[in-house]
Amino acid sequence: MILSGTSSTGTFDGTVQAATDQNQLEEDLNRFVNLLVTQLKNQDPLDPLDANEFTAQLVQFASVEQQIHSNANLEKLLNLQQSSQVAAMVDFLGTSVEARGNKVQLQDGRAEFTYAIGLNASDVDISVRNAAGLTVFTAEGNTSAGKHGFVWEGIDDFGNPQPEGAYTIIVTARDAQKNLMDVEQTVFGRVTGAGADGGEVTIFTGDVAVPMTDILSVKETVVADDE
């Protein structure tokens, strides 16, 4: 299921695993019954088959069947919950979010992100890669400890404007000994869609899928005044 202001990928998974398990159980039970009938027809009257063993196996089948029905009911509840969550996310459409991650959507000639380092660094390099993995933009970052914002205006290193879409931000920080430092990154984007795929509720900022668990903040999108 998708709620979208623009085209987005993502579907609501309607496959019910319990139905598959139920079919497999019925096949196994039919094989067991056929085998039981065959054994009864050919049993030695002087050494009859143990009825307790058959009873125990039938009880096991019944127990598994009950568990499958319980799983089916749980799946229905989960599907309803996901549908409800997706419907509720209609309020996210058009808002701007900050989320953990390094994939950002270039929207209206603007891609905004942050990076944070715990200590002062000797050098910080920023690179932007397109969907093909090619580096289109590089810059030097702020080397002081803390969280820093950066806005890429969609222009490559040769002054050419880049198409809107998803880009990956790589921030590399090194200490005085040139050892790599830990870098925490967040990205900003305007929400264009929402959906649930594989049991995970996701919002979309253009071509970038963002799990709900990665969202840090939501705010109204600021619309620039026309001059």
C-alpha positions as CSV (number, residue, x, y, z in Angstrom):
1,M,0.0,0.0,0.0
2,I,1.4,3.4,-1.0
3,L,0.4,6.9,-0.1
4,S,2.3,9.2,-2.4
5,G,2.4,12.7,-3.8
6,T,4.8,11.4,-6.5
7,S,5.7,8.0,-7.8
8,S,7.4,5.9,-5.2
9,T,8.5,2.3,-5.0
10,G,7.2,0.1,-2.2
11,T,4.3,-2.3,-1.7
12,F,2.3,-3.6,1.1
13,D,3.1,-7.3,1.6
14,G,-0.2,-9.2,1.5
15,T,1.3,-12.7,1.4
16,V,0.1,-14.8,4.3
17,Q,2.7,-17.3,5.4
18,A,0.1,-19.2,7.5
19,A,-1.9,-20.2,4.4
20,T,1.2,-21.8,2.9
21,D,2.0,-23.6,6.2
22,Q,-1.7,-24.8,6.4
23,N,-1.5,-26.3,2.9
24,Q,1.8,-28.0,3.7
25,L,0.3,-29.4,6.9
26,E,-2.7,-30.8,5.1
27,E,-0.5,-32.5,2.5
28,D,1.6,-34.0,5.4
29,L,-1.6,-35.1,7.2
30,N,-3.0,-36.8,4.1
31,R,0.3,-38.7,3.6
32,F,0.1,-39.8,7.2
33,V,-3.5,-41.0,7.0
34,N,-2.7,-42.9,3.7
35,L,0.3,-44.5,5.4
36,L,-1.8,-45.4,8.5
37,V,-4.5,-47.0,6.4
38,T,-2.0,-49.0,4.4
39,Q,-0.3,-50.2,7.6
40,L,-3.6,-51.2,9.2
41,K,-4.5,-53.2,6.1
42,N,-1.2,-55.1,6.2
43,Q,-0.6,-55.4,9.9
44,D,0.1,-58.7,11.5
45,P,-3.0,-59.8,13.6
46,L,-0.6,-61.4,16.1
47,D,1.5,-58.2,16.4
48,P,-0.9,-55.2,15.9
49,L,0.4,-51.6,15.5
50,D,0.7,-49.4,18.5
51,A,-2.4,-47.3,18.7
52,N,-0.8,-44.9,21.2
53,E,1.9,-43.9,18.7
54,F,-0.8,-43.0,16.0
55,T,-2.7,-41.1,18.6
56,A,0.3,-39.1,19.6
57,Q,1.1,-38.2,16.0
58,L,-2.5,-37.1,15.4
59,V,-2.3,-34.9,18.5
60,Q,0.9,-33.4,17.2
61,F,-0.8,-32.6,13.9
62,A,-3.7,-31.0,15.7
63,S,-1.3,-28.9,17.8
64,V,0.5,-27.7,14.7
65,E,-2.8,-26.8,13.0
66,Q,-3.9,-24.8,16.0
67,Q,-0.6,-22.9,16.0
68,I,-1.0,-22.1,12.3
69,H,-4.4,-20.7,12.8
70,S,-3.1,-18.6,15.6
71,N,-0.3,-17.3,13.3
72,A,-2.8,-16.5,10.6
73,N,-4.8,-14.4,13.1
74,L,-1.7,-12.6,14.2
75,E,-0.8,-11.9,10.6
76,K,-4.2,-10.4,10.0
77,L,-3.8,-8.2,13.0
78,L,-0.3,-7.1,11.8
79,N,-1.6,-6.3,8.4
80,L,-4.4,-4.2,9.9
81,Q,-1.9,-2.4,12.1
82,Q,0.4,-1.7,9.2
83,S,-2.6,-0.4,7.1
84,S,-3.5,1.9,10.0
85,Q,0.0,3.2,10.3
86,V,0.2,3.9,6.5
87,A,-3.1,5.7,6.6
88,A,-1.9,7.8,9.6
89,M,1.2,8.7,7.7
90,V,-0.8,10.8,5.2
91,D,-0.1,13.7,7.6
92,F,3.6,13.3,6.8
93,L,3.1,14.2,3.1
94,G,4.6,17.6,2.3
95,T,6.5,17.9,5.6
96,S,10.2,17.9,6.0
97,V,12.0,15.3,8.0
98,E,15.5,14.7,9.4
99,A,16.6,11.1,9.5
100,R,19.6,9.0,10.3
101,G,21.5,7.9,7.1
102,N,23.6,9.1,4.2
103,K,21.2,8.9,1.3
104,V,19.6,12.2,0.4
105,Q,17.2,13.4,-2.3
106,L,18.3,16.3,-4.5
107,Q,15.0,18.3,-4.5
108,D,14.5,21.7,-6.1
109,G,18.3,22.0,-6.6
110,R,19.0,21.4,-2.9
111,A,20.3,18.5,-0.8
112,E,20.8,19.1,2.9
113,F,22.6,16.9,5.4
114,T,24.6,17.0,8.6
115,Y,27.6,15.2,10.0
116,A,28.9,15.0,13.5
117,I,32.3,14.1,14.9
118,G,33.2,13.6,18.6
119,L,36.6,15.2,18.6
120,N,38.5,17.7,16.5
121,A,39.7,16.2,13.2
122,S,42.8,17.0,11.2
123,D,40.8,16.8,7.9
124,V,37.2,16.1,6.8
125,D,36.4,15.2,3.2
126,I,32.8,15.3,1.8
127,S,31.9,13.6,-1.4
128,V,28.6,13.2,-3.2
129,R,27.9,10.1,-5.3
130,N,25.1,9.6,-7.8
131,A,23.0,6.5,-8.3
132,A,25.6,5.0,-10.5
133,G,28.2,5.3,-7.7
134,L,30.2,8.1,-9.5
135,T,31.5,10.9,-7.4
136,V,30.1,14.2,-8.7
137,F,31.0,16.6,-6.0
138,T,33.7,17.0,-3.4
139,A,34.4,19.5,-0.7
140,E,36.3,20.0,2.6
141,G,34.3,19.9,5.8
142,N,34.5,21.5,9.2
143,T,37.1,19.8,11.3
144,S,35.9,21.0,14.7
145,A,34.1,18.6,17.1
146,G,30.3,18.8,17.0
147,K,27.4,18.6,14.5
148,H,27.8,20.5,11.2
149,G,25.3,21.2,8.5
150,F,25.9,21.2,4.8
151,V,23.8,22.1,1.7
152,W,24.8,20.9,-1.7
153,E,23.2,22.9,-4.4
154,G,23.2,20.2,-7.0
155,I,26.3,21.4,-9.0
156,D,29.1,19.0,-9.8
157,D,32.8,19.8,-9.5
158,F,32.8,21.1,-13.1
159,G,29.9,23.5,-12.6
160,N,27.3,21.3,-14.2
161,P,23.8,21.0,-12.6
162,Q,22.9,17.5,-11.7
163,P,19.5,15.8,-12.1
164,E,17.1,15.5,-9.2
165,G,17.2,12.1,-7.5
166,A,18.9,10.1,-4.8
167,Y,22.5,10.7,-3.9
168,T,24.9,9.2,-1.3
169,I,26.9,11.4,1.0
170,I,30.3,10.1,2.1
171,V,31.9,12.0,5.0
172,T,35.4,10.9,5.9
173,A,37.1,12.3,9.0
174,R,40.7,11.6,10.1
175,D,42.5,12.4,13.3
176,A,46.1,13.8,13.7
177,Q,47.5,10.3,13.1
178,K,45.4,9.9,9.9
179,N,43.2,7.3,11.6
180,L,39.6,7.2,10.5
181,M,37.1,8.7,13.0
182,D,33.5,7.8,13.6
183,V,31.1,10.1,11.8
184,E,27.3,10.3,12.4
185,Q,25.2,11.5,9.5
186,T,21.7,12.7,9.0
187,V,19.8,13.8,6.0
188,F,16.8,16.1,5.3
189,G,14.0,15.7,2.8
190,R,10.5,16.6,1.9
191,V,8.1,13.6,2.3
192,T,6.5,12.6,-1.0
193,G,5.1,9.2,-0.1
194,A,4.6,6.5,2.5
195,G,4.1,2.8,2.5
196,A,4.8,-0.6,4.1
197,D,7.0,-3.2,2.6
198,G,8.0,-6.5,4.2
199,G,6.6,-5.5,7.5
200,E,8.5,-2.3,7.7
201,V,6.7,1.1,7.6
202,T,8.6,3.5,5.4
203,I,8.3,7.1,4.2
204,F,9.7,8.4,0.9
205,T,11.6,11.6,0.2
206,G,11.5,11.3,-3.6
207,D,13.5,8.2,-4.5
208,V,14.9,7.8,-1.0
209,A,13.2,5.3,1.3
210,V,13.4,6.2,5.0
211,P,12.4,3.7,7.7
212,M,10.1,5.3,10.3
213,T,12.6,4.2,13.0
214,D,15.3,6.4,11.5
215,I,13.3,9.6,11.6
216,L,14.6,12.1,14.2
217,S,12.3,15.1,13.6
218,V,9.4,16.4,11.5
219,K,8.6,20.0,10.7
220,E,6.6,22.0,8.2
221,T,8.2,22.5,4.8
222,V,9.3,26.2,4.5
223,V,8.1,27.6,1.1
224,A,10.3,30.4,-0.2
225,D,8.4,33.6,-1.1
226,D,8.4,34.4,-4.8
227,E,10.2,37.7,-5.5
